[in-house]
Amino acid sequence: MKLVGMLDSPYVRRVAVSLARMGIAFEHEPVSVFRGMERFRQINPLIKAPTFITDDGTVLMESSLILDYVECFKGPGKGLVPTTLAERTRVLRLSGLALVAYEKAVQIYYERNLRPEHIQHGPWVERVSEQLKTACAELERELREQPPSAGPDIGQDGISIAVGWSFIQLVVPDQASAQEYPLLAAFSAEAEQLEIFSRLPMV
């Protein structure tokens, strides 16, 4: 199996850390969709990160779909998402909140860094910023009520949360601070100490 993409993408890193957590061996090819566009095109003409190549050569995209494949590959009860409905629903909710935070952080970063300043749209950035902060606030509340594990038995919810917080701090730190979201920051700091995170750093 091969994972293609840079670990500074939260989507790529989410998949990489999840694979490591499940003990699945994989090759990682760190190709940028910007600087390495032609190489990426050779692997996947859609130039989409993450790209995942299965053992039979099938090319998969989108982190959640890749992880769905991996969960099936491991077999029932051996993945990072519980099989019982109530537990699974909670993991999916927390993971979904984290994914919203990823998406909005990416949108703000692109608006600031890829779009010329004179055509940046302030109301759009304000809307996206509010969505990002709301996602973080919801995660903060969920962590206060029922925190998932940030230890060696970390699940998909914990991985998604920690990867997302680290990404936000890397690209748009002004959008969410540890002072505003102390539980989220502390949870992510604890998870980042795990070996599966430290050997797959974002930078």
Stockholm file with secondary structure:
# STOCKHOLM 1.0

chainA/1-203         MKLVGMLDSPYVRRVAVSLARMGIAFEHEPVSVFRGMERFRQINPLIKAPTFITDDGTVLMESSLILDYVECFKGPGKGLVPTTLAERTRVLRLSGLALVAYEKAVQIYYERNLRPEHIQHGPWVERVSEQLKTACAELERELREQPPSAGPDIGQDGISIAVGWSFIQLVVPDQASAQEYPLLAAFSAEAEQLEIFSRLPMV
#=GR chainA/1-203 SS CEEESCTTSHHHHHHHHHHHHTTCCCEEECCCTTTTHHHHHHHCTTCCSSEEECTTCCEEESHHHHHHHHHHHHCTTSSSSCSSHHHHHHHHHHHHHHHHHHHHHHHHHHHHHTSCGGGCCHHHHHHHHHHHHHHHHHHHHHHHHSCCCCSTTCCHHHHHHHHHHHHHHHHCGGGCCTTTCHHHHHHHHHHHTSHHHHTSCCC
#=GC SS_cons         CEEESCTTSHHHHHHHHHHHHTTCCCEEECCCTTTTHHHHHHHCTTCCSSEEECTTCCEEESHHHHHHHHHHHHCTTSSSSCSSHHHHHHHHHHHHHHHHHHHHHHHHHHHHHTSCGGGCCHHHHHHHHHHHHHHHHHHHHHHHHSCCCCSTTCCHHHHHHHHHHHHHHHHCGGGCCTTTCHHHHHHHHHHHTSHHHHTSCCC
//
